[in-house]
Amino acid sequence: MKVTLSVRHGDVPDPLRAHTEDGVAGLSKYFDRLVEADIVLDQENHRHIAEVRLRTSNDTHFARTEAADWRTAIDGTIGKLRRQLKRHKSKLTRRSLTRVEREQLFRDQMEGDVAHDPNVAPLDWDRISSREAIARLETSGEEVLVFVDAQDGAVKIARRDGEGSVSVVEAEAFEVEEH
């Protein structure tokens, strides 16, 4: 990630510059597709202002904090960006079931010829952890695995994407369309 730091109306000591750059670089553990960060530190009278414009592969995030000292302003801005990136990542990973996944889930439920409440998992489904589901999916070569999470009892779907990585999402209730 390219990081640009500029200072208006004053000077910032080198250790504080390093703290700022390290804090912004540390945001990559919350969202890995960070492209560029523009950091502007400004001082107006007794106010210290930290602004960061963060560009990702598909979006731009901005945060600004005013405080009595530089470190508080910088940490506040990084905290705001951390929350934004977590929310952005959860929106990207949360999605509805595809038609194929809904049909597969319906077929799995109907194999026992028993109609199930879509919010309650059948008793004969495996209750495994998300890690076990990912491991099974990777060894089986299948695209989708529907399972019941052993920890919270929720029906979840482990799905392989086009790049080969596996994501786990909670299945949502749905209605089956009749053809």
C-alpha positions as CSV (number, residue, x, y, z in Angstrom):
1,M,0.0,0.0,0.0
2,K,1.3,3.4,-0.9
3,V,1.2,5.8,2.1
4,T,1.6,9.6,1.6
5,L,1.9,11.8,4.7
6,S,1.8,15.6,4.6
7,V,1.8,18.2,7.4
8,R,0.1,21.6,7.3
9,H,0.9,24.5,9.6
10,G,3.6,22.9,11.8
11,D,6.1,20.1,12.1
12,V,5.6,16.6,13.3
13,P,8.4,14.6,15.0
14,D,9.7,11.5,13.2
15,P,8.5,9.1,15.9
16,L,5.0,10.4,15.5
17,R,5.3,10.1,11.7
18,A,6.3,6.5,12.1
19,H,3.4,5.9,14.6
20,T,1.0,7.3,12.0
21,E,2.3,5.3,9.1
22,D,2.4,2.1,11.2
23,G,-1.2,2.6,12.4
24,V,-2.5,3.1,8.9
25,A,-0.5,0.2,7.5
26,G,-1.9,-1.9,10.4
27,L,-5.4,-1.4,8.9
28,S,-4.6,-4.0,6.3
29,K,-5.3,-6.8,8.8
30,Y,-9.0,-5.6,8.7
31,F,-9.3,-5.4,4.9
32,D,-6.5,-6.7,2.7
33,R,-7.2,-4.8,-0.5
34,L,-5.9,-1.5,0.6
35,V,-4.3,0.5,-2.3
36,E,-3.4,3.9,-1.1
37,A,-3.5,6.1,2.0
38,D,-3.3,9.9,2.0
39,I,-2.6,11.2,5.6
40,V,-2.9,14.9,6.3
41,L,-1.9,16.3,9.8
42,D,-2.9,19.9,10.4
43,Q,-2.5,22.2,13.4
44,E,-4.9,25.2,13.9
45,N,-4.2,27.1,17.1
46,H,-4.4,24.5,19.8
47,R,-6.3,21.9,17.8
48,H,-4.5,19.0,16.2
49,I,-6.4,17.5,13.2
50,A,-5.7,14.1,11.6
51,E,-7.3,13.2,8.3
52,V,-6.9,10.0,6.4
53,R,-8.3,9.1,2.9
54,L,-8.0,5.4,2.4
55,R,-8.5,3.9,-1.1
56,T,-9.3,0.2,-1.4
57,S,-9.7,-1.8,-4.6
58,N,-13.3,-0.8,-4.9
59,D,-14.1,2.1,-2.5
60,T,-12.7,5.1,-0.7
61,H,-13.0,5.6,3.1
62,F,-12.3,8.9,4.9
63,A,-12.0,9.8,8.6
64,R,-11.1,13.0,10.4
65,T,-10.5,13.6,14.1
66,E,-9.7,16.8,16.1
67,A,-8.0,16.5,19.5
68,A,-5.8,18.4,21.9
69,D,-2.7,16.5,20.8
70,W,-1.4,14.6,17.7
71,R,-1.4,11.1,19.1
72,T,-5.1,11.3,20.2
73,A,-6.1,12.7,16.9
74,I,-4.2,10.0,14.9
75,D,-5.5,7.1,17.1
76,G,-9.1,8.4,16.8
77,T,-8.8,8.6,13.1
78,I,-7.4,5.1,12.8
79,G,-10.1,3.8,15.1
80,K,-12.8,5.3,12.8
81,L,-11.2,3.7,9.8
82,R,-11.0,0.4,11.5
83,R,-14.7,0.4,12.2
84,Q,-15.5,1.5,8.6
85,L,-13.3,-1.3,7.1
86,K,-14.8,-4.0,9.4
87,R,-18.3,-2.9,8.3
88,H,-17.3,-2.7,4.7
89,K,-15.8,-6.2,4.8
90,S,-18.9,-7.7,6.5
91,K,-21.1,-6.1,3.7
92,L,-18.9,-7.7,1.0
93,T,-19.0,-11.2,2.6
94,R,-22.6,-11.2,3.6
95,R,-24.8,-12.2,0.7
96,S,-28.0,-14.1,-0.2
97,L,-28.0,-17.7,-1.4
98,T,-27.8,-18.2,-5.1
99,R,-30.6,-20.1,-6.9
100,V,-28.4,-23.2,-7.1
101,E,-27.6,-23.1,-3.4
102,R,-31.3,-22.7,-2.5
103,E,-32.2,-25.7,-4.7
104,Q,-29.5,-27.8,-3.2
105,L,-30.5,-26.9,0.3
106,F,-34.2,-27.7,-0.5
107,R,-33.2,-31.1,-2.1
108,D,-31.1,-31.9,1.0
109,Q,-34.1,-31.1,3.3
110,M,-36.6,-33.1,1.1
111,E,-34.5,-36.3,0.9
112,G,-36.2,-37.5,4.1
113,D,-39.6,-36.7,2.7
114,V,-40.2,-34.5,5.7
115,A,-41.1,-30.8,5.4
116,H,-38.8,-28.8,7.7
117,D,-39.2,-25.4,9.2
118,P,-36.6,-23.4,7.2
119,N,-35.3,-21.8,10.5
120,V,-34.7,-25.2,12.2
121,A,-32.0,-27.6,11.0
122,P,-32.9,-31.3,10.6
123,L,-31.7,-33.4,13.5
124,D,-29.7,-35.8,11.3
125,W,-27.4,-33.0,9.9
126,D,-23.8,-33.0,11.0
127,R,-23.1,-30.6,13.8
128,I,-19.5,-29.4,13.1
129,S,-17.4,-26.3,13.6
130,S,-16.8,-23.9,10.7
131,R,-13.1,-25.0,10.6
132,E,-14.2,-28.6,10.2
133,A,-16.6,-27.6,7.4
134,I,-13.9,-25.7,5.6
135,A,-11.6,-28.7,5.9
136,R,-14.3,-31.1,4.5
137,L,-15.0,-28.8,1.6
138,E,-11.3,-28.4,0.7
139,T,-10.8,-32.2,0.8
140,S,-14.0,-33.2,-1.0
141,G,-13.6,-30.9,-4.0
142,E,-17.3,-29.9,-3.7
143,E,-18.4,-26.3,-4.3
144,V,-20.9,-26.0,-1.4
145,L,-21.4,-27.6,2.0
146,V,-24.4,-27.0,4.2
147,F,-23.9,-27.8,7.9
148,V,-25.1,-26.9,11.4
149,D,-22.6,-25.0,13.4
150,A,-21.7,-26.9,16.6
151,Q,-21.2,-23.8,18.6
152,D,-24.4,-21.8,17.9
153,G,-26.7,-24.4,16.2
154,A,-27.2,-22.1,13.2
155,V,-27.4,-23.5,9.6
156,K,-24.4,-22.3,7.7
157,I,-23.1,-22.7,4.2
158,A,-19.4,-23.1,3.4
159,R,-18.8,-22.1,-0.2
160,R,-15.8,-22.1,-2.5
161,D,-15.4,-19.0,-4.6
162,G,-13.8,-18.7,-8.1
163,E,-10.3,-18.0,-6.6
164,G,-10.3,-21.2,-4.5
165,S,-10.8,-19.6,-1.1
166,V,-13.7,-20.7,1.2
167,S,-16.1,-18.5,3.0
168,V,-18.7,-19.4,5.6
169,V,-22.1,-17.6,5.8
170,E,-25.2,-18.1,7.8
171,A,-28.1,-19.5,5.7
172,E,-31.2,-17.3,5.6
173,A,-34.7,-18.6,5.5
174,F,-36.1,-18.6,1.9
175,E,-39.1,-19.8,0.0
176,V,-38.8,-22.3,-2.8
177,E,-40.2,-21.2,-6.2
178,E,-42.3,-23.8,-8.0
179,H,-41.6,-24.2,-11.7
